[in-house]
């Protein structure tokens, strides 16, 4: 009966954890053993391995892990504890709050305590402890690993974890003999790691694993930040020597959904006009259904009855749309062919670079960390660092909004490790923003694209400012409410709501009075005076013309590049363009969003969707 009960327990365990077990590649022959180790929290690796002092480990610690006995491939599975699990945002705060955690991490990673520098004034014990925290925080990117969970808000969140000494001291090899992977044990709500041999291991052999099992491109550079400082610098120096004087790499996306010749031929098929009976609109979007009241538009519940489709998801059947139009069935859609080159972050950067180049006032240098641009990024980062600058970058997923997965850092290890959680770009951080009451802000503009040939762009009369909650500085880079402005999706965060016209008045008053946005630093006011030739700052005169020019430039980049947005007469689009001002009043494009959230727009301007549909479908010259 005991055996039957154990068999049932294993079946239940597998039923809950099968996707994880298969996902990490643990052989089914070890699933029962894994259950026994997890359910009993049996950490018996010490019976099979031991630590051996070594002065030449790859990451600079003093020990590696050596087999005490022979082990056959796939014969054993071991449980490894997680000594610390955190997030990018909370990690440094936790180290500052828990001295015992700092000591444990120093022991695992071989990080010494900070000492009094000879060329600086004496530091207090608290200042020395803070420097030790910084050293531990930087070193952890050589050792930690990650997995993703869904937060209470429903958004994905990356957890970074430090394994215990066994897991942390296993060395890297391109031909590893063990595999280590995380598993979330649902019965206890705890994550562990499992380790098992994938090759035969003889007594006395070092245990080795692949530090980057899912990374294939530029492994040498991405691996370097997980090695000792000396080995990391050797790799960086080699990259600089080979790439510093080469032209910047500009990737060209050729996997266009719709070819130029196909779209040109389809565009000649028709020149759609409004049907005599008016427009029938099909859309799943709640706010359109609630707020579209303009005469000439009728909401329908069946796509078959519609001649305007306003989708939330991506539309791809442009060929079918145009074939229907050639037969007299004229239908519009709220998307253009190939608009991914505008709304996907790495492709937006690619578009801007192809048409306008780099080092622009209105678009910060951006690098895809999945292509050869990674090498250009390393060169730029190291060049800035060696010049005494603080090389701060913001790392963003290619295709996520609302600041999900965004990381701000000046640490090369932290930046490059983010690629393990999905495709990323690294974009130069705006470290001299124009401030409002000492805090960062950005602005959401709603831009309508009515035609590509000729280019016909409109901007809604209103915009929506968003604000950080903590006064700005280039310190505390993990402090979300200092460096980010999207608060309305963040549980518990203060959400400052100021209408555009009130914001403009306050900003003009602040910068035209004696005090500055930063309180004591007059740099922002000085730069503004320079831009305005010493005259008082006027939003309409000094800033809005630049914003309009910038919006035109970014749309132009997406339409003029190779395999860019294609013209079709039955296409219309609405984009949310996020801008920030630097201290010299230069508008800088942050990103462009497909199907932007219009919750705030509809609350502050109930006729918002009437304005959009009238501009795109009714007015010949709005």
Beta strands, then each sheet from edge to edge (+ up, - down):
strand 1: 49-53
strand 2: 63-67
strand 3: 78-80
strand 4: 82-86
strand 5: 145-150
strand 6: 156-163
strand 7: 171-172
strand 8: 178-185
strand 9: 190-197
strand 10: 208-209
strand 11: 279-283
strand 12: 297-299
strand 13: 308-310
strand 14: 332-333
strand 15: 366-368
strand 16: 393-397
strand 17: 407-409
strand 18: 424-428
strand 19: 441-451
strand 20: 456-467
strand 21: 573-581
strand 22: 587-594
sheet 1: 1+ 2-
sheet 2: 3+ 9- 8+
sheet 3: 4+ 6- 5+
sheet 4: 7+ 10+
sheet 5: 12+ 11+ 13+ 14+
sheet 6: 15+ 18- 16+ 17-
sheet 7: 20+ 19- 21+ 22-
end
